[in-house]
């Protein structure tokens, strides 16, 4: 039975159970022997003046049956006090028989005592004494309780005695099961460093038990030593602590409060004194119930310095108000804070077009903490706060934020400005009901004169919430219909299905995310340049989201795609117009008849820039002829030939006045022999008569173009 209860009960509860049980059942009473046999007498630990007589005769209130408390393995001296006793023995057992067992310890014949130890396991035991005298046996018994004493449980305070130089110390022994196992106490209060002088007190039957005493106040600190013992021997447990005068609590002050996985309340109070934070629900309570359980109990570390106290509340979405008090244990009064504060919980939801947040209305009648305004903040991912609005109307507890992007998370908080601040919890909202915002700046450019690149200048996919793809739309003219031509995750796309030198194209971009497809970006048209007579013209539409501020015209090598700079040619040429007369340029004939030009556009948000298609410009060839010549062999003006530029070959036919062919001259390599022409002879090699002749010249220029020139030439001798 005892071992069974030891398993299921804590030590203190078990001891208390045994105290009650063994006063009520036979197991807690000494086994009773016949009156003729219970004549034994023995002492414990040489306390001969108060010996154990007989066995208690089944009387539960007999001394024998009131347990003596001993500690586990405490040394015990058991002395048989029967004169002339023989065959003596002692036994410590839980056996309820009056008979001895083989475990009984015989008393040596040369002495009447033995030394032994108490059992290890706490519980109720019997010390039994056996012997004989004049042929008749005798027996005596005492109930003992093996207890594992704990340090005394107590509270203590030291207060100044008003109007005197003394201090009053009050020790209160608590109503604790472990204290009830202690038979006697010893205590002392002496100046720190002095030798303790103990005062004893025993036979306490009612707890809690108060011990008042007075000490001189010539010292700042005292040492309290208090111990508890049993009656048999010195089974003792002690505790000590340094005593200083209990401070009188100052009025607590509540500062800022915030909600952050609980409540954080900044309070200035008096160090070393227990303070209690009380809570009320302002929707149902106008006062604080300070007779119940406080929201939080704590002891400040520093006096009148704000310290953050963190504690939990039943529901963080509800508004609670708080005040603080402390009990002045020396004067038996309660010191209350002169102000109170309340939390500001916020909630919110998303809607088409924005986010809506609301918060609990501030309390207008707080003690020492008047409402001033609300501050509504938006907090970015780095923790930076931006003030959205300051609201001075206490009943205006709603804010609509329309500056939101679909799929992007936003964090909000509200601060109620009383005399001190009440900061809300952080509210996170992600709106998926708003169409994605259009892309910002986009651009288009011709690359290598052959393909068009369209790109998002500001946003990559990683910059867009819930991004899945960029979409590219194209129209094959300025006013044409747009169709989707590509979709992908890259922020740029090269369209190689176009011919940028043949026509103008325009584009726009969108992006798709968890909220669907965005509205179109601005429409952009890469620069389309073409020849119109001797002038180059180009489209005025911008190839950027921003307008083009100026254009720069370059001569370009179509193979290397690098600019060609010729000093004095007039290129590169900068213009804000959309045309350039190329005949005004001064490019040497040695540079060739065909040149290539490109336009670079500089937007107002430069850089970057954009390029046009390549424009092929064929400079016009030139063929000039004389009106007369003198083929007389004097070496001066003896030949009629064609003069000009960019000429590859000529075919010259001469006719008389009747239209008969007189001569034909072909120059297939004009650049190497430009003065090859008619020397005034006919097809037979005979000089023709002086006079006027008609001619027709076919000129092939370096670009393969054929020019026919007709006229008359006068032969003079």
C-alpha positions as CSV (number, residue, x, y, z in Angstrom):
1,X,0.0,0.0,0.0
2,X,2.7,2.5,1.0
3,X,4.8,1.8,-2.1
4,X,1.7,2.0,-4.3
5,X,0.9,5.5,-3.0
6,X,4.5,6.6,-3.3
7,X,4.3,6.0,-7.0
8,X,1.3,8.1,-7.6
9,X,1.7,11.0,-5.2
10,X,4.3,13.7,-4.9
11,X,6.4,13.6,-1.7
12,X,4.6,16.4,0.2
13,X,1.1,15.2,-0.7
14,X,2.2,11.6,0.2
15,X,3.4,12.8,3.6
16,X,0.1,14.6,4.2
17,X,-1.8,11.6,3.1
18,X,0.1,9.4,5.6
19,X,-0.5,11.9,8.4
20,X,-4.3,11.6,7.8
21,X,-4.4,7.9,7.0
22,X,-2.4,6.5,9.9
23,X,-4.4,8.4,12.4
24,X,-7.5,6.7,11.1
25,X,-6.4,3.1,10.3
26,X,-4.6,0.4,12.1
27,X,-1.6,0.7,9.8
28,X,-0.7,4.0,11.6
29,X,-0.9,2.5,15.1
30,X,1.5,0.3,16.9
31,X,0.5,-3.4,16.9
32,X,-1.2,-4.0,20.2
33,X,0.1,-6.7,22.6
34,X,-1.7,-8.1,25.6
35,X,-1.4,-5.9,28.7
36,X,0.8,-8.5,30.4
37,X,3.3,-8.2,27.6
38,X,3.4,-4.4,26.8
39,X,5.7,-3.6,29.7
40,X,8.6,-2.5,27.6
41,X,10.3,0.9,27.9
42,X,13.0,2.4,25.6
43,X,14.4,5.7,24.6
44,X,15.3,7.2,21.2
45,X,18.6,9.1,20.8
46,X,19.3,9.0,24.5
47,X,16.2,11.1,25.4
48,X,15.7,9.0,28.6
49,X,13.6,11.6,30.2
50,X,10.8,11.1,27.7
51,X,10.9,7.3,27.0
52,X,8.5,5.2,25.0
53,X,6.2,3.1,27.2
54,X,4.2,0.1,26.1
55,X,2.4,0.2,22.7
56,X,-0.4,2.8,23.0
57,X,-3.1,0.2,23.5
58,X,-4.8,0.9,20.2
59,X,-5.4,4.5,21.3
60,X,-4.8,6.7,18.2
61,X,-4.1,9.7,20.3
62,X,-1.5,7.9,22.5
63,X,2.0,9.3,22.3
64,X,3.1,5.9,20.8
65,X,0.8,6.4,17.8
66,X,1.7,10.0,17.1
67,X,4.6,9.7,14.6
68,X,8.0,11.0,15.5
69,X,9.6,12.6,12.4
70,X,13.0,11.4,11.4
71,X,15.0,12.0,8.3
72,X,16.0,9.2,5.8
73,X,19.1,7.3,7.1
74,X,19.2,9.5,10.2
75,X,21.4,8.0,13.0
76,X,19.3,6.5,15.8
77,X,20.4,5.3,19.2
78,X,17.8,2.9,20.7
79,X,18.2,2.1,24.4
80,X,16.2,-0.5,26.3
81,X,15.4,1.0,29.8
82,X,13.9,-2.2,31.4
83,X,16.0,-3.1,34.4
84,X,17.3,-6.6,34.2
85,X,16.0,-7.1,30.7
86,X,17.3,-10.1,28.8
87,X,17.3,-11.3,25.1
88,X,16.8,-7.7,24.1
89,X,16.3,-6.6,20.4
90,X,15.0,-3.8,18.3
91,X,13.3,-3.7,15.0
92,X,12.3,-0.9,12.6
93,X,9.7,-2.3,10.4
94,X,6.3,-1.7,8.7
95,X,5.2,-5.2,9.8
96,X,2.0,-4.9,11.9
97,X,2.7,-8.0,13.9
98,X,3.7,-7.8,17.6
99,X,6.2,-10.6,17.0
100,X,9.8,-10.0,16.1
101,X,11.1,-11.1,12.8
102,X,14.6,-12.3,11.7
103,X,15.4,-8.7,10.8
104,X,15.3,-7.7,14.5
105,X,18.7,-6.4,15.8
106,X,19.8,-8.0,19.0
107,X,21.1,-5.8,21.8
108,X,24.5,-6.9,23.0
109,X,24.5,-8.5,26.5
110,X,27.1,-6.0,27.6
111,X,24.9,-3.0,26.9
112,X,21.3,-2.1,26.7
113,X,21.4,-0.1,23.4
114,X,22.1,-0.3,19.7
115,X,23.0,2.3,17.0
116,X,21.2,2.1,13.6
117,X,19.8,4.3,10.9
118,X,16.3,5.3,9.8
119,X,15.0,3.7,6.6
120,X,15.8,5.4,3.3
121,X,12.3,5.5,1.9
122,X,9.9,8.1,3.4
123,X,6.8,6.6,5.1
124,X,5.3,5.3,8.3
125,X,7.4,2.7,10.3
126,X,7.3,1.1,13.8
127,X,10.2,1.0,16.2
128,X,9.6,-2.2,18.3
129,X,11.4,-3.2,21.4
130,X,11.5,-6.9,22.5
131,X,12.9,-8.5,25.7
132,X,12.2,-10.7,28.7
133,X,12.4,-10.2,32.4
134,X,12.2,-12.9,35.1
135,X,11.0,-15.3,32.5
136,X,8.2,-13.0,31.1
137,X,8.4,-11.3,27.8
138,X,7.9,-7.6,27.3
139,X,7.2,-5.3,24.3
140,X,7.0,-1.6,23.4
141,X,6.4,0.3,20.2
142,X,6.7,3.8,18.7
143,X,5.4,5.0,15.4
144,X,7.9,7.1,13.4
145,X,7.5,8.9,10.1
146,X,10.5,9.1,7.7
147,X,10.3,12.5,6.1
148,X,12.6,14.3,3.7
149,X,12.4,17.8,5.1
150,X,12.5,20.8,2.8
151,X,13.6,24.4,3.5
152,X,10.9,26.3,5.3
153,X,8.4,28.1,3.1
154,X,8.0,31.7,4.2
155,X,7.7,35.3,3.2
156,X,9.5,38.2,4.9
157,X,9.4,41.9,4.8
158,X,11.4,44.6,6.6
159,X,9.9,48.1,7.0
160,X,10.9,51.3,8.6
161,X,9.0,52.0,11.8
162,X,7.6,55.5,11.5
163,X,9.0,58.1,13.9
164,X,11.7,55.7,15.2
165,X,15.1,54.5,14.2
166,X,14.0,50.9,14.2
167,X,12.9,48.4,11.5
168,X,10.1,45.9,11.8
169,X,10.7,42.5,10.3
170,X,7.7,40.2,9.8
171,X,8.3,36.5,8.9
172,X,5.3,34.5,7.8
173,X,5.5,30.7,7.8
174,X,3.3,29.6,4.9
175,X,0.4,27.1,5.0
176,X,2.4,24.6,3.0
177,X,2.5,20.8,3.4
178,X,6.2,20.8,3.7
179,X,6.1,23.2,6.6
180,X,3.8,20.8,8.5
181,X,6.5,18.2,8.5
182,X,8.7,20.4,10.5
183,X,8.6,20.1,14.3
184,X,10.6,23.2,15.3
185,X,12.0,26.3,13.7
186,X,15.0,28.5,14.5
187,X,15.5,32.0,13.1
188,X,17.7,34.9,13.5
189,X,18.0,38.4,12.0
190,X,21.4,40.0,12.4
191,X,23.4,42.7,10.7
192,X,25.0,41.5,7.5
193,X,28.3,39.8,8.4
194,X,27.5,39.2,12.1
195,X,27.2,35.8,13.8
196,X,23.5,34.6,13.8
197,X,21.8,34.3,17.1
198,X,19.0,31.9,16.8
199,X,15.5,32.0,18.4
200,X,13.6,28.7,18.5
201,X,9.9,28.1,18.1
202,X,8.1,24.8,18.1
203,X,4.7,23.1,18.3
204,X,3.1,25.3,15.6
205,X,-0.3,23.8,14.8
206,X,-1.9,26.6,12.7
207,X,-0.5,28.0,9.5
208,X,0.2,30.6,8.2
209,X,2.1,31.6,11.3
210,X,3.5,35.2,11.7
211,X,6.7,36.0,13.6
212,X,7.1,39.8,14.2
213,X,10.4,41.2,15.5
214,X,12.1,44.6,15.7
215,X,15.7,45.4,14.9
216,X,17.8,48.6,15.2
217,X,18.2,50.5,12.0
218,X,21.8,51.3,12.4
219,X,22.5,49.0,9.4
220,X,21.4,49.1,5.8
221,X,21.3,45.3,5.4
222,X,20.5,42.3,7.6
223,X,20.8,38.6,7.1
224,X,17.9,36.3,7.9
225,X,18.7,32.6,8.6
226,X,15.7,30.3,9.2
227,X,15.8,26.5,9.6
228,X,13.4,23.7,10.3
229,X,14.2,20.5,12.3
230,X,12.6,17.4,13.7
231,X,12.4,16.6,17.4
232,X,14.5,13.5,17.3
233,X,18.1,14.5,16.5
234,X,19.1,17.3,14.1
235,X,17.5,16.6,10.8
236,X,17.7,20.2,9.6
237,X,17.1,22.3,6.4
238,X,18.0,26.0,6.3
239,X,17.5,29.0,4.1
240,X,18.9,32.5,4.3
241,X,18.5,35.8,2.5
242,X,19.6,39.4,2.8
243,X,17.0,41.8,4.0
244,X,16.8,45.4,3.0
245,X,14.0,47.9,3.8
246,X,11.1,47.5,1.5
247,X,10.7,50.7,-0.6
248,X,7.4,52.6,-0.7
249,X,6.2,52.3,-4.3
250,X,5.9,55.4,-6.4
251,X,3.0,56.1,-8.7
252,X,3.5,54.0,-11.8
253,X,3.3,55.8,-15.2
254,X,2.2,54.0,-18.4
255,X,4.0,55.1,-21.6
256,X,3.7,53.6,-25.1
257,X,1.8,50.4,-25.8
258,X,2.0,48.2,-28.9
259,X,0.7,44.9,-30.3
260,X,3.4,42.5,-31.4
261,X,2.6,38.7,-30.9
262,X,1.2,39.9,-27.6
263,X,1.2,43.2,-25.7
264,X,4.3,45.3,-25.1
265,X,3.7,48.0,-22.5
266,X,6.3,50.5,-21.4
267,X,5.9,51.2,-17.7
268,X,7.9,53.3,-15.3
269,X,7.6,52.0,-11.7
270,X,9.5,51.3,-8.5
271,X,12.2,48.7,-8.6
272,X,12.1,45.6,-6.4
273,X,8.3,45.8,-5.7
274,X,5.8,43.5,-7.3
275,X,3.5,45.3,-9.7
276,X,0.3,44.1,-11.3
277,X,-1.1,45.0,-14.7
278,X,-4.9,45.0,-14.8
279,X,-7.0,44.7,-18.0
280,X,-10.5,45.6,-19.0
281,X,-12.6,45.2,-22.1
282,X,-13.9,48.8,-22.8
283,X,-16.9,47.4,-24.7
284,X,-18.2,45.7,-21.5
285,X,-16.3,47.1,-18.6
286,X,-15.9,50.7,-17.5
287,X,-13.8,49.8,-14.4
288,X,-11.1,47.3,-13.5
289,X,-11.8,44.3,-11.4
290,X,-8.6,44.3,-9.2
291,X,-9.9,41.5,-7.0
292,X,-9.5,38.9,-9.8
293,X,-6.4,37.7,-11.7
294,X,-4.2,40.4,-13.2
295,X,-3.2,40.3,-16.8
296,X,0.5,40.2,-15.8
297,X,2.6,40.4,-12.6
298,X,6.2,41.6,-12.6
299,X,8.9,43.2,-10.6
300,X,10.7,46.2,-12.2
301,X,14.5,46.2,-12.3
302,X,14.9,49.9,-12.2
303,X,13.0,52.7,-10.5
304,X,11.0,55.2,-12.5
305,X,12.6,54.2,-15.8
306,X,10.5,52.9,-18.6
307,X,10.7,49.1,-19.0
308,X,8.9,47.1,-21.6
309,X,6.6,44.4,-20.2
310,X,5.5,41.7,-22.6
311,X,2.4,39.6,-21.9
312,X,-0.4,37.9,-23.6
313,X,-4.1,38.7,-23.8
314,X,-7.1,36.4,-24.7
315,X,-7.7,37.9,-28.2
316,X,-5.3,40.3,-30.0
317,X,-8.1,41.4,-32.3
318,X,-10.1,42.9,-29.4
319,X,-9.3,46.3,-27.8
320,X,-8.2,46.2,-24.2
321,X,-7.3,48.9,-21.7
322,X,-4.7,48.7,-19.0
323,X,-3.6,50.2,-15.7
324,X,-0.9,49.3,-13.2
325,X,-0.8,49.1,-9.4
326,X,1.5,48.0,-6.7
327,X,0.8,47.0,-3.0
328,X,2.6,48.9,-0.4
329,X,3.3,46.0,2.0
330,X,4.6,48.2,4.8
331,X,1.6,50.6,4.8
332,X,-0.9,48.1,3.5
333,X,-2.1,50.4,0.8
334,X,-2.4,50.1,-3.0
335,X,-0.6,52.6,-5.3
336,X,-2.4,53.1,-8.6
337,X,-1.2,54.5,-11.9
338,X,-2.6,57.9,-12.6
339,X,-3.1,57.1,-16.3
340,X,-4.3,54.2,-18.4
341,X,-3.9,53.2,-22.0
342,X,-5.7,51.0,-24.6
343,X,-4.6,48.9,-27.6
344,X,-5.3,49.7,-31.2
345,X,-6.0,46.5,-33.1
346,X,-6.4,46.9,-36.9
347,X,-8.0,44.7,-39.5
348,X,-8.5,45.0,-43.2
349,X,-9.6,43.5,-46.5
350,X,-8.9,43.8,-50.2
351,X,-11.4,45.2,-52.7
352,X,-11.6,46.0,-56.4
353,X,-9.3,49.0,-56.7
354,X,-7.5,49.0,-53.4
355,X,-7.1,47.9,-49.8
356,X,-9.3,49.0,-46.9
357,X,-8.1,49.0,-43.3
358,X,-10.0,49.8,-40.1
359,X,-9.1,50.0,-36.4
360,X,-10.8,50.1,-33.0
361,X,-12.0,53.6,-32.2
362,X,-9.8,55.3,-29.5
363,X,-11.3,55.7,-26.0
364,X,-12.3,59.2,-25.3
365,X,-12.4,59.1,-21.5
366,X,-9.1,57.5,-20.6
367,X,-7.6,58.4,-17.2
368,X,-4.6,60.8,-17.9
369,X,-4.3,59.9,-21.6
370,X,-6.4,62.1,-24.0
371,X,-6.9,61.3,-27.7
372,X,-5.1,63.5,-30.2
373,X,-5.0,61.8,-33.6
374,X,-4.5,58.7,-35.7
375,X,-1.5,58.2,-37.9
376,X,-1.9,55.6,-40.7
377,X,1.3,54.2,-42.1
378,X,2.4,51.9,-44.9
379,X,5.5,49.9,-44.2
380,X,7.8,48.6,-47.0
381,X,9.7,45.4,-47.1
382,X,12.8,47.1,-45.6
383,X,10.8,48.4,-42.7
384,X,10.6,52.0,-43.9
385,X,7.4,53.7,-43.0
386,X,5.5,56.2,-45.1
387,X,2.7,58.2,-43.5
388,X,-0.5,57.9,-45.5
389,X,-2.7,60.1,-43.5
390,X,-3.1,61.9,-40.1
391,X,-6.7,61.8,-38.9
392,X,-7.8,64.1,-36.1
393,X,-11.5,62.9,-35.8
394,X,-11.8,60.2,-33.2
395,X,-14.7,58.5,-35.0
396,X,-12.9,58.3,-38.4
397,X,-11.3,54.8,-38.1
398,X,-11.3,53.8,-41.8
399,X,-8.7,54.3,-44.6
400,X,-8.9,53.3,-48.3
401,X,-5.6,52.8,-50.0
402,X,-5.9,52.8,-53.8
403,X,-2.2,53.0,-54.5
404,X,-1.7,49.3,-54.7
405,X,-0.4,46.8,-57.2
406,X,-2.0,43.5,-57.8
407,X,-0.3,40.6,-56.2
408,X,2.1,42.7,-54.1
409,X,2.0,42.4,-50.3
410,X,1.5,45.6,-48.3
411,X,2.0,46.1,-44.6
412,X,0.0,48.7,-42.6
413,X,-0.1,50.0,-39.1
414,X,-2.0,52.6,-37.2
415,X,-0.8,54.7,-34.2
416,X,-3.3,56.2,-31.9
417,X,-1.8,59.3,-30.5
418,X,-2.9,59.7,-26.9
419,X,-0.5,61.6,-24.7
420,X,1.5,58.5,-25.3
421,X,1.4,56.2,-28.4
422,X,-0.7,53.1,-28.9
423,X,0.7,51.2,-31.9
424,X,-1.4,48.6,-33.7
425,X,-0.4,45.2,-34.9
426,X,1.1,45.0,-38.4
427,X,-1.5,44.2,-41.0
428,X,-0.4,42.4,-44.2
429,X,-2.7,42.5,-47.3
430,X,-2.2,41.1,-50.8
431,X,-4.7,42.3,-53.4
432,X,-5.5,40.0,-56.3
433,X,-8.6,41.8,-57.6
434,X,-6.8,44.7,-59.3
435,X,-5.7,44.3,-62.9
436,X,-1.9,44.4,-63.1
437,X,-0.4,47.9,-63.6
438,X,0.9,48.6,-67.1
439,X,4.6,48.4,-67.7
440,X,6.4,51.7,-67.3
441,X,8.9,52.7,-69.9
442,X,9.3,50.5,-73.0
443,X,11.3,51.0,-76.1
444,X,11.9,49.6,-79.6
445,X,14.9,49.7,-81.9
446,X,16.1,48.3,-85.2
447,X,19.2,46.1,-84.8
448,X,21.5,45.7,-87.7
449,X,19.0,47.2,-90.1
450,X,17.3,43.8,-90.2
451,X,15.2,43.0,-87.0
452,X,13.4,44.9,-84.3
453,X,14.0,44.6,-80.6
454,X,11.2,45.5,-78.2
455,X,12.1,45.8,-74.5
456,X,10.8,46.7,-71.1
457,X,13.2,49.3,-69.7
458,X,12.2,49.4,-66.1
459,X,10.8,46.0,-65.1
460,X,12.1,42.5,-65.2
461,X,9.9,39.6,-64.4
462,X,11.3,39.3,-60.9
463,X,10.1,42.9,-60.3
464,X,6.5,42.0,-60.9
465,X,4.3,40.2,-58.3
466,X,3.0,36.8,-59.4
467,X,4.6,37.3,-62.8
468,X,4.3,34.6,-65.4
469,X,5.0,36.2,-68.8
470,X,5.6,39.3,-71.0
471,X,3.3,39.7,-74.0
472,X,4.4,41.4,-77.2
473,X,1.8,42.9,-79.6
474,X,2.5,44.3,-83.2
475,X,0.7,46.4,-85.8
476,X,2.1,46.4,-89.4
477,X,1.3,50.1,-89.7
478,X,0.8,53.1,-87.5
479,X,-3.0,52.8,-87.6
480,X,-3.1,49.0,-88.0
481,X,-4.6,46.4,-85.7
482,X,-2.4,44.9,-83.0
483,X,-2.0,41.2,-82.6
484,X,0.0,39.2,-80.1
485,X,3.1,38.0,-81.8
486,X,5.1,36.6,-78.8
487,X,4.9,35.7,-75.2
488,X,7.8,34.8,-72.9
489,X,9.5,35.4,-69.6
490,X,12.3,37.6,-71.1
491,X,11.9,41.4,-70.7
492,X,13.0,41.9,-74.4
493,X,12.2,40.1,-77.7
494,X,13.8,40.3,-81.1
495,X,11.2,40.2,-84.0
496,X,13.0,38.8,-87.0
497,X,9.9,38.3,-89.0
498,X,9.8,41.9,-90.1
499,X,11.4,44.0,-92.8
500,X,12.1,47.3,-91.1
501,X,13.4,49.0,-94.3
502,X,10.1,48.2,-96.2
503,X,7.5,49.5,-93.9
504,X,6.8,50.9,-90.4
505,X,5.8,48.7,-87.5
506,X,4.4,49.6,-84.1
507,X,4.4,47.6,-80.8
508,X,3.1,47.5,-77.2
509,X,3.8,45.2,-74.3
510,X,1.7,43.7,-71.5
511,X,2.5,41.3,-68.7
512,X,0.6,38.5,-67.1
513,X,0.5,37.5,-63.5
514,X,-1.7,36.0,-60.8
515,X,-4.1,38.9,-61.4
516,X,-4.5,38.4,-65.2
517,X,-3.1,40.5,-68.0
518,X,-2.1,44.1,-67.5
519,X,-3.3,47.0,-69.6
520,X,-1.2,47.8,-72.6
521,X,2.0,49.8,-72.3
522,X,2.4,53.0,-74.4
523,X,2.6,52.3,-78.1
524,X,6.1,52.5,-79.6
525,X,7.2,52.6,-83.2
526,X,10.8,52.1,-84.2
527,X,12.2,54.9,-86.5
528,X,11.3,54.1,-90.1
529,X,13.4,56.1,-92.6
530,X,13.1,56.2,-96.4
531,X,14.3,58.2,-99.4
532,X,12.0,60.7,-101.1
533,X,13.9,62.2,-104.1
534,X,17.1,63.5,-102.8
535,X,15.8,63.8,-99.2
536,X,15.7,61.2,-96.5
537,X,12.5,61.4,-94.4
538,X,11.6,59.4,-91.2
539,X,8.6,58.7,-89.0
540,X,7.7,61.2,-86.2
541,X,6.2,58.5,-83.9
542,X,8.4,57.8,-80.8
543,X,10.1,54.5,-80.4
544,X,10.1,55.1,-76.6
545,X,7.5,55.7,-74.0
546,X,9.1,59.2,-73.7
547,X,9.2,61.5,-76.8
548,X,12.3,61.8,-79.0
549,X,14.1,65.0,-78.3
550,X,16.5,65.0,-81.2
551,X,17.8,62.8,-84.0
552,X,21.3,62.2,-85.2
553,X,22.0,61.0,-88.8
554,X,25.0,58.9,-89.4
555,X,26.7,57.3,-92.4
556,X,27.1,53.6,-91.6
557,X,28.9,50.6,-92.8
558,X,26.1,48.0,-93.3
559,X,28.6,45.1,-92.9
560,X,30.3,46.2,-89.7
561,X,27.3,48.2,-88.5
562,X,29.8,50.9,-87.4
563,X,29.5,54.6,-88.2
564,X,31.7,56.1,-90.9
565,X,33.0,59.5,-90.2
566,X,34.2,61.7,-93.1
567,X,35.6,65.1,-92.3
568,X,33.7,67.9,-93.9
569,X,30.9,65.7,-95.2
570,X,28.2,67.2,-92.9
571,X,27.7,64.0,-91.1
572,X,26.8,63.1,-88.4
573,X,23.9,65.6,-88.6
574,X,21.7,66.5,-85.6
575,X,18.2,67.6,-86.1
576,X,14.8,67.9,-84.4
577,X,13.0,67.7,-87.7
578,X,12.0,64.5,-89.6
579,X,13.8,65.1,-93.0
580,X,17.2,65.9,-94.4
581,X,18.1,67.0,-98.0
582,X,21.0,64.8,-98.8
583,X,22.1,66.9,-101.7
584,X,23.5,69.3,-99.2
585,X,26.0,66.8,-98.0
586,X,29.6,67.0,-99.2
587,X,30.8,63.4,-99.4
588,X,33.8,62.9,-101.7
589,X,33.2,61.0,-104.9
590,X,35.9,58.6,-103.9
591,X,33.5,57.3,-101.2
592,X,31.3,55.8,-103.9
593,X,28.0,56.4,-105.4
594,X,26.0,54.3,-102.8
595,X,26.1,55.3,-99.2
596,X,24.1,53.9,-96.2
597,X,22.6,56.1,-93.5
598,X,21.0,55.4,-90.1
599,X,19.2,57.6,-87.6
600,X,19.7,57.5,-83.9
601,X,16.9,58.8,-81.7
602,X,17.6,60.4,-78.3
603,X,14.6,60.4,-76.0
604,X,14.0,63.0,-73.3
605,X,14.9,60.3,-70.8
606,X,18.2,59.5,-72.5
607,X,19.9,57.0,-72.1
608,X,19.3,54.6,-73.9
609,X,18.8,55.6,-77.6
610,X,17.1,53.9,-80.5
611,X,18.2,53.2,-84.1
612,X,16.3,53.3,-87.4
613,X,16.5,50.9,-90.4
614,X,19.4,51.4,-92.8
615,X,18.7,53.7,-95.8
616,X,20.5,53.1,-99.1
617,X,21.2,56.4,-100.8
618,X,22.5,56.3,-104.4
619,X,24.0,59.6,-105.3
620,X,23.0,60.6,-108.9
621,X,25.6,60.1,-111.6
622,X,26.6,63.0,-113.9
623,X,27.3,63.0,-117.6
624,X,28.4,66.2,-119.4
625,X,29.4,66.8,-123.0
626,X,31.0,69.5,-125.1
627,X,29.1,71.5,-127.8
628,X,32.0,71.4,-130.4
629,X,35.4,70.0,-130.9
630,X,38.3,70.3,-133.4
631,X,39.6,66.9,-134.5
632,X,42.6,68.5,-136.5
633,X,45.3,66.6,-134.8
634,X,46.8,69.6,-133.0
635,X,46.4,67.8,-129.6
636,X,43.9,70.3,-128.4
637,X,40.2,69.4,-128.2
638,X,40.7,66.6,-130.7
639,X,38.2,64.2,-129.1
640,X,34.5,64.3,-128.2
641,X,34.0,62.3,-125.0
642,X,31.6,62.3,-122.0
643,X,32.6,63.8,-118.7
644,X,30.9,63.0,-115.4
645,X,31.0,61.0,-112.1
646,X,30.0,57.5,-110.9
647,X,30.2,56.4,-114.6
648,X,31.0,52.7,-115.3
649,X,30.7,52.5,-119.1
650,X,29.5,54.5,-122.1
651,X,28.1,53.7,-125.6
652,X,28.3,56.6,-128.1
653,X,26.5,56.7,-131.5
654,X,27.1,59.6,-134.0
655,X,24.5,60.4,-136.8
656,X,24.7,62.8,-139.8
657,X,21.9,65.2,-140.6
658,X,20.0,62.5,-142.5
659,X,20.1,60.1,-139.5
660,X,22.7,57.8,-140.9
661,X,25.1,56.3,-138.3
662,X,28.5,57.8,-138.8
663,X,30.4,56.4,-135.9
664,X,30.0,54.2,-132.8
665,X,32.4,54.3,-129.8
666,X,32.1,52.0,-126.7
667,X,34.0,52.6,-123.5
668,X,33.5,49.6,-121.2
669,X,35.8,50.7,-118.5
670,X,35.2,54.4,-118.1
671,X,37.0,54.9,-114.8
672,X,40.3,53.7,-116.3
673,X,40.0,55.7,-119.6
674,X,37.5,58.5,-119.1
675,X,38.6,60.4,-122.3
676,X,37.9,57.6,-124.7
677,X,35.4,59.1,-127.3
678,X,34.9,60.1,-131.0
679,X,37.9,61.4,-132.9
680,X,35.9,62.9,-135.8
681,X,36.3,59.9,-138.2
682,X,33.5,57.7,-139.7
683,X,33.2,53.9,-139.5
684,X,35.7,53.8,-142.5
685,X,38.3,55.8,-140.6
686,X,37.9,58.9,-142.8
687,X,37.6,62.3,-141.4
688,X,34.0,63.6,-141.6
689,X,33.2,67.0,-143.1
690,X,32.9,70.0,-140.8
691,X,29.3,70.6,-139.6
692,X,26.8,69.6,-137.0
693,X,26.2,66.0,-136.0
694,X,23.7,64.3,-133.7
695,X,24.7,62.0,-130.9
696,X,23.2,59.5,-128.5
697,X,25.1,58.3,-125.4
698,X,24.1,55.5,-123.1
699,X,25.7,56.0,-119.7
700,X,25.8,53.1,-117.1
701,X,26.6,54.3,-113.6
702,X,28.3,52.5,-110.8
703,X,25.0,51.3,-109.4
704,X,24.0,49.7,-112.7
705,X,21.6,52.5,-113.7
706,X,21.5,53.5,-117.4
707,X,21.2,57.1,-118.5
708,X,20.6,58.1,-122.2
709,X,21.9,61.5,-123.2
710,X,21.1,63.0,-126.7
711,X,22.3,66.2,-128.3
712,X,24.4,67.7,-131.1
713,X,28.1,68.2,-131.6
714,X,29.7,70.6,-134.1
715,X,32.9,69.5,-135.9
716,X,35.2,72.4,-136.7
717,X,38.5,72.4,-138.6
